[in-house]
């Protein structure tokens, strides 16, 4: 196996001499008198003060109870990894090292003989205290035990799982928002997750709320979850609190005017943001387009395949426009609207961005490449709707929250159209409130399904779904235990169908705050997806009755495109490929309606208008056959087209 190379996007940090970094660290301690050259400059001299400078002199306190000065045999805190397309990427998180300790990490694998073999060495990067390993030509067909070692004694062990391609059901854990105001272990949640045994863990953001002390917060998170992180692929993506902001509208990396964020951009130095992203995302597959944004801030949007499910991992904050100075202030904050006279259309300006052109291009390309994929799914930080009415406390009603991806509306709809092209559901976090919705783009229900996981621990900011008229909407869920399901417009006029929500009954009682986690099961054989939502202190052994009211929910994967067909093209009968990829294009507009993998070698493509259509087909991409000028056939027609892909 090849010794790993660090990703090009972080090469400037890697190239710094560790001796220089030690000097920077020593000068950046709050306890060091007369410091002259803080790591992040004088303006930000308190950033990372717990893990730089004379960090060993910083004592734990009520807010930060974890002692970073661990026994030297325990300096390897935890590790996270993914493997895809023959590449294993593993990040090891260290506790801070003493000035006289070596800055070298070793990766060892257990061979079939039982012996440990060293396969790579890498530098421990002092800013963030992480080390990163990349192994190419990775064999994903078998489990492999690994350990990350430092010095003579320190090591952390886990298992790199084989790809579960042979499983009919792929299980994903969906978590976010890990409040630091409840420090310490999460034993019940870890126990439940071990019993569920996800094939992939997805942490959607706010792993840390320590803002200016990310290394401390990331270590705290890792120590809470390392027993479940160590032996399965993990996706962790940072959100606003991870990079030290109350909210974030990244606006292509510009300088934000304050850490509240509404001006757009990032407030803290690019070096700090890049450190956060390196620690949390380096282990993901290489970025689709790694070109940095303004100020040299890195990007990580990419895709990952697990057991035949292909996940797009997107950064829905990074390119988004900030509201301040672009639209009138219509509430107590630039991003909160509570003026009943506001014009929804007036805040949806054409120049505003949500996903950004680069990520829309990525999603479009991703939806057309089905290499090794049976189903697709999108992972991101926050929801593409405003599925919340009450914010912070039950007396605080907002008409619209611009921090959600409900705004800008045109950008929201562009993103959902791209997601719908792949018949993909959307998983996210951020909102603290668990909800399950079906998006509407032009009409109610014509878009994909979306699940927002509950907060792991929600002590900071409560939210509730609570329609002002306290009535169910049209098309309410039959027999639901929840009173307010059905079709609604959110505060920005976006169409959503509410299917389930988990309002916190009592935020003063930690067992009634709505804390918990989600589980999503992709049934490849039956083309069904089941979404589960578990309270933090539930016992999964008690079965579905222990879930939040309204869950679990099962839906047909194909219904992520909820448009009502106006007709169908002739049935395609394919030779040479058992389950080909099919793409349907509307000839008049050139629009790709969808690109999906068939359930079998027979498929009757739905269309949504009259006119002519082109159908492309192939094994992994629609690149082997093209038939143009097809028209919808009459209802009941037995018309077929024979297509040979040999």
N, C-alpha and C positions, 0 to 999 in steps of 0.2 A: 504493500500500500504506500501511496505517496505521502510524504510529510506535508502537512497542510500549509496553505498560504492564507493570510488574512485578506478579507475582501478589499478590493481596490478603493471602495468608497471610504474606508477608514485608514488608508495607508498613511496620511499625514500624522495621525496620532501614533500609529505604530512606530513610525520612524523617529520619534523623539527618544533621545537617550534616557535610559531609566535613571541615570545619575542626575540628569537635569530635572526629571520629574520628582525625584526625592527632594531636591533643593526647593522646587516649587511647593511641594507638600509641607516642608518644614516652615516655609514662610507664610503658609496660609492658615495656621492654627489660631483660633480665637485666644488660646491660652498663651501664645507667644507674644512677648512684649516687643514693641517697636518693629513690627513686621513691615517690610518695604515692598515686596513684590508678590501680592496674593495671586493665586492661580488664575482667577478670573478678573483681575484688576481691582483697583481700590473701590470702585462703585459696588462691586459684587464680592467683597472680601469675605462675607459670611457664607457664601455658597460652599457646600461640601466641607464645612468646618469640622464635622464629626469624623471624617475619613481621610483628611489631609493634615499636613503639619504634624504637630505632636499630638496625634489623635488619641494615643494611649492615655493621655491626661484628661480626656473628656469623660465625665462620669454619666451614667444613665440617670434619667429623671422620670417624673410621672408621665410625661408624654412619650418619652423614648426609653423604654425599659430594657431593650436588648443591649447587652454589653458586647461591644465590638472587639474587645481585648480578650479573645478566646484562647484556650490552651493551644499551643503551636501545632499540636497534632490534629486540630479541628479547623484549620484555616481554610480548607476547601468547603465552602458552605453548601452549594448545590449546583446542579447542572440542568440544562434544557437542550433539547436537540430536535431536529427533523432530518429525514432523509427522503430524497426524491430524485428521479432521473439519474440514479447511480452516484449521488453525492450525499455524504453524511456531513452535516454541520452541527457542531456541538459547542455551546458556550458554558464555561465553568465560572461560577461566581465565587470570589475569594473574600474572606475577611481581610481587613487591612494588614499589610505585612510590616514588620519592623525594619528600620533602616538597614540593618545588617543581614537581613534575610534575602536569599536568592529570589529573583523575579522570574522564575522559570517553572512552568507547569508541564506535567507529563501525562500523556494519554496512553493507557494500556488496555489491551483487549485480552479476554480469556480464550485461549485456543481450545480446540476439542480435546487436547491432551490434559487440559486442566491448568496448564501453565499460563502465567501472565506474560504478555509480550508487549513491550513498548513500541508504539507505532508513530508517535509524534511528540515533539516538544514545542512549546510556544511561550512567548513572553507574557507575563502577567502585567497588564497595562495599569499603571498606578492610578490614573484618573478613572475611577470607577472600579478598579481592582477586579478586572475580568480577563479571562484568557479564552482564545477562540481556535477551534480545531476544525479543519476541513479535510476529509478523506474522500478521494475519488475512487471510481470503480467499486463502489460499495455493493455488496451482495445483500439484497433486501429479502432473501428467501428464508432466513433463519434468524433466531434470536441470538444476540451476542452480548455477553456480560462485558461491562467496561468499568474502569475506574480512573479518576483524575487524581494525580499524586503531586505532592509538593514536599521537598526535603526528604528526610529519612522516615517520617512517620505519617504525615497528613495524607488522607485519601478520602475520596467519596465514590461510592459504588452504585451502579444501576445496571439496567438492561436496555440495550437497543433492540426494540422489538422488530420482528419481521413485518413486512407489509401484510395486513390481513386481507389480502385479495380473495382468499378462499372463503371468507365469511359472507353469509347472506345479508346480515344486518351489521352495519357500521354504526358505532355509538360515539357521540360527541358530547363532552361536558362543556356547558356554556356558562361562564362566570364573569363577573366584573365588580368593581367598586368595593374595595377592601378597606373599610374605614380604619384609620390608625387610632381612633379614639377607643377602640376595643382591641388592645394589643394582646399578644400571647397566642397560644395554640388555637386551632380550629378542629378539635378532636372529632366531634360528631360529624362534621362535614367530610373530613378525611375518611372516616370509617364508612360513611355512605358511598363516597366516590370509589373506594376500594371494592365495595360490594358490587357496584354498577360496572366497574372496570371499563372505563371508556377507552376507545381506540385512539382518540385524540382529545386533548384538553385545549379549550379556547378561552383565553382570558382577554376580554375586550377592552380593557383599559382601567386606569385608576387602580393599578396594583398597589400604588403608594400614594398617600396623602401628605407626605412630609415635605413636599414642595422644594425647599432649598437644600434638602439632604437626601437626594435620590439614592445614593449608595446605601445609606442606612435603611431607607424604606424598602429598597429592592431586596436587601438581605433579610429584613423582617418578613416580607412576603415569602421569600424563598424558604426560610426556615419554617414558616407555617405550613407550606404546601410541598416541601421537598419529598416527603414520603410517597406522594402520588405523582410528582413531576418526574422522578428519577427513571422511570421505566416505561415511558410512552412518549410519543411525539407531542409537543406542546407549541401552541401559537400564543405568544404574548405580544400585544401591541400597546404602546403607550397612548394615554389620552391626556387631557389638559392638566390634571393634578400631577401626573407623573413628571411633566416638564415644568412644574412650579406655577401653573396659572389656574385662576378660578374657572375660566373658560378659554377656549381657543378657536380662533378663526385664522388659520395659518397664513392665508393670503400670499402664498408662494414664498414665504420665508422673510418677509419684511420685518423691520424693527417695530415691535408693539410699544405703545407709549406707556403702558403700565401692565402689571401682572393680572389685572382683571380681563384684559384682552380684547375689548370691543373695537379698538382701532384697527384690528387685524394684525397678524404677524406673531412673532415670538418675542417675549420680553427679555428672557435671560440670554446670555451669550450663546452663539452658535456652538461653541465648544461644549457647553453644558447640555444643550439639546442633543448634539451628536453623541455625547457620552450616554445619555439616557437611551437613545435609540440603539446604540451599539450593544448595551447590556441587555436590552429587551428583545431586539429583533435580529441581531447578527446571525443567529442560528436558523433563521428562516431561509428558504431557497433564495438564490440570488435575485435581486430586483429585476423587474421587467425592463426598466430603463433607469439605470443608477445615476443618471446625470443629476448632480445636486441642484437645489433651488437657490434662491438668493442667500447671500452671506455664507455660502458653502454648506448649508444644511442638507444632510443626506436624506434619501428616500428609501423606502423598503417595499413598496407595493409589488405583489408577486402572486404566484399561485402554488398550491401544494396538493398533491394527490395522496389520499389515504384509503386503501382498500377499494379502489374504484370510484371514490367520491372525490371530485376535483373542486378545491376551494379557492376562490379568488380572495386574496387578502388585500383590502384597500384602505387608504388613508383618507377618510372622509372629512378630516379637519384641515389637512395640509394646504389645500389650494382654495379653501372657502373664503369668500369675501367677509370682512368685518362690517358690522352695521353702522358703526359710529361715523358720522359725517357723510354717509351715503343716503340715508333715509331720515326723515324727521324723528326726533325722540318723542315717543308716545307713551311713556311710562316712567317708572322710577329709575330705570336703567336703560341704556341704549338698546339692550337686547330683550327687554320685557315690554310688551304692549298691553295696556289696559284701558286705552281710550276707546270707548264704544263707537266713536265716530270715524275710526281709522278706516282707510281704504285698502283692502287686501291687495288689489291689483297695483296700487301705487308703490308698494314696498317690493314688488317683484320686477325690478329694473332689468333690462336686457343685458347690461354689462356685468351683472353680478355672477359670480362663479360659485359652484358647489364642489363637484368632484374635480373640476379642472379638465382642460382638453386632454392632457396626457393620460389621465386615468380613464376617461371615457374611451380613448383610443385603446387602452389596455383591455378594458372590459369587452369592447367590441371584438378584439382579436381573441381574447380568452373564450368567448362564447362560441367561436367557430372551431376551436381545437379541442377535440375529444379524445386525444391520445390516452389510452388506458382508463377512460372515464365511462361510468355508467350513469351517474347523476352529477349535477353541479350545485354549488352553494356559494353564497357570498358572505364573507366575514368583514365586519367593520366596527367602528367605535359606537356610533349612535343611530337612532331610529330615523327613518325617512318620513316621519309624521310627528305631529304634536299630540300624542296620545295621553296628555296630562292636562288637567284643569286647575288643580290646586297645587301650589308650590311652597315648600318650606314649612308651612303650617296650614291647617284646614281652613283658616279664615282668609288666606291669601289666594284669590282667584286671578288667574292671568288669562287674557284673551289669546295671546300668542307668545311663544318663546322662540326667539331667533337663534338660540343655541342649538336647537334640534335641527335635523336635516329636513324639517318641513319647509325651511326657508333657505335660499330663495326657491320659490315654487317651480319655476321653469327648470332650474338645475336639478331639483328633486325628481321631476318627471323624466328628464333626460337620463338620469341614473337608473330609474326604475324600468325604463324602456330597454336599456342595455341588459339589465338583470333578467327581464322577462324573456329576452331573445334566447336565453339558455334554459328556460323553465326552472330557474333557480330560486330557492327560498333565501331569505336574508336573516342572519343571526347577528346580534349586537348586544350592547349593554348601555352603560352611562346614565340612564334615566332613573335608576334606583327602583323604579316601579316595573314589575313584570307585566308585560302585555303580549297578547298574540293577536295580530291583525291581518286582514287581507287588504292590500293597497288597491286603490282605484286611481287610474291615470286620467282617462277620459270619462269613464263610467265607473260606478261602484263595482268593485270586485274584479276588474279587468286586469289587475296587476298581480304581482307575486305575494306569497305569504311572508310574514316577518315575525320573528320572536325576539323580544327584548328580555334579557335575563334579569332577575331581581338582583339587588345589591347583595354581595356576600355578607357584609355587615353595614347597616344603614343607620348611622348615628348622626349624620351631618345634615341631611336635607331630605325631608320626606316629600313624596308626591302622591297624588290621588287622581284616578279617573272618576269624574263626578259631574256628569252633564247638569247644566243649570236647571233644566226642566225636570230632571230626575225621572226621565221616561226612557223606555227602550226605543231604539231606532227601528226603522223599517228593516225587514229581514232579520229580526232578532233570532238568536240561537234557540231553537226549540228545546224545552226542558232544561235550560241552563240554570244553575243555582244562582247566577249573577243577574242582578236586575237591569243592567244597562249595557246590553249587547245590541248589535245591529249596525245599520248604516248611519254614519255621522260625517259632518264636515269638521275638520280640526280648525284651530283658530286662524289659520291662514287660507282656509277654503279648500284644503286638500281632502279628497274623498278617502275615507277609511271605513272598513267594516270591522267593528270590535267583536272579537270572538271570546276573549278571556282577559281578565286583569286581576291583580292581587293587591288591592288596597290595604295599607297597614291599619288594623283596627285601633292600635294603641302604641304610639311611638315611644312611650315611656317604659314599656315592657319589652325587653329584648326578644321575647318569644312571640310578640305581636307586631313587630316593626315591618314585616314583609321581607325580612332577610331570607336568602336562600340561594339556589342555583338551578340551572336548567340542564336538561338532557334531551338530545335530539337523536332519534334512531332512524337511519336510512335503510329501508328494506329494499334491497336491490332486486330481489326475486319478484316481489309483489308490487313494486313501484309505489310503495307507500312511505310516508314520513310521519313519525309520531313525535310529538313535542310533550315533554314532561316538565313540571315545575314543582320543585321540592322546597318546603320551608327549611330553614337552617337547622332546626332541631328535630326534624322529622326522623322517623326510622323507616328506611326503605323496605325493611322486611315486612312492614305492615301492608304493603301493596299500595294500589292507586288511591285508596281512601286517605292515605297520609299526605297526598299532594295538595297543593292549593286548590280551592274550589274552582271548577271549570276545566281543570286538566285531569288526565292527558287528552290531547287532541290528535287525531289521525286524519291525514288528508292524502289525496292522490297527487303524486309528484307532477303529473301532467297539468293539473289545475293551477300551477303557478302562472300559467298563461290563462287568465280568466276571461278573455274575450269570447263573445258568443260567435261561433262561426256562421258566416252567411252562406257557406257552401263548402264542398269538398272537391278536391281534385281526384282524378281516377286513382284507384288503388295501385300502389307500387308493389310489385312482386320481384324480389331481388334474388339473383343467383350469385354465388361466389362469396358472399359475406352474410353471416348468420344474423347479425344485428348492426346494420350499416348506420352511418351518420347521414342525416337528411337535412338539407337546407332549402327553405322556400323563400323566394324573392318576388316581390311585386314588380312586374315589368314597368308599369307606368311611372313609378317613383324610384325604382332601384333599391327600395328598402328591403333589408333582410328581415323577414317576419320572425323567423326562429331557425336555430340550428340545434338539432337534438339527435340522440341515439335512439333508434327504433327499439321496440320491445321484441320484435321478431323480424323476419324477412318480409313481412307484409305490413303496409302502412297506408292509410288514406289521409293525405295531408289536408288539414283544415285551412281555410282562407277566410278573410274577413271583409272582402269587397268583391265586386264584379270586375272582370277584366282578365288580363293574361298574367301568367305566373311562370317562373323558371324554378325547376327543382334540380338541385345538385346533390350528389351522393358520393360516399367513399367509405373507407374502412375506419380511419381515425379523424379525417377531415373530409369535407365535401369536395374532393378533388379528382374523382375518377370518372364521373358521369355528369352530363348536363343536358337537361331537356327543357327547351324554351317554348313559349307560346301555349302553355296549357291553360285550359279553361275549366271552371267548376262544372261538374256533371249534375244532372238532375237527381233529386232525392230518389233513393231506391235503385239507382243505376248500378249495374254490376261491371261497369267498365274497369279494365285493368291495364296496366302497362308492365311489360316484362323488361327488367333491367339486368344486364349481365355485367358484374363488376370484376370478373376474372381478368 
